[in-house]
Amino acid sequence: MNEPTNIGQSAPHARFRMETGLEVLDAWAESAGQSDRNAIYKALFAMADGSLFRTYRIIDDFQQLSELYVLVKDDLVLKLRINCFDSFGIVGIGPRDQFTP
């Protein structure tokens, strides 16, 4: 028998999971300030829930087609790799001048 449709409920959206790069995050977080750590964690959660592309400025890495730069703060960049359609990894975290987008 058909179940009634719940009007007003949206279908669950795709969620990404972080599979690689935890060691990069841990190494960076050891010397980072609380404000920067909070900003990076917020960006990672945005990637996980799918809102990153609506919320942050993104720059594609044209040399590594599956990688992108996320401008988290004025002088803080998060580099991510899209592993497949539902997972990602952290490639690097640091000041803008560390990366050459």
Buried (B, 14 or more C-beta within 10 A) or exposed (E): EEEEEEEEEEEEEEEBEBBBBEEBBEEBBEEBEEEBBEBBEBBBEBBBEEEBEEEBEBEEBEEEEBBBBBBBBEEBBBBBBBBEEEEBBBBBBBEBEEBEB
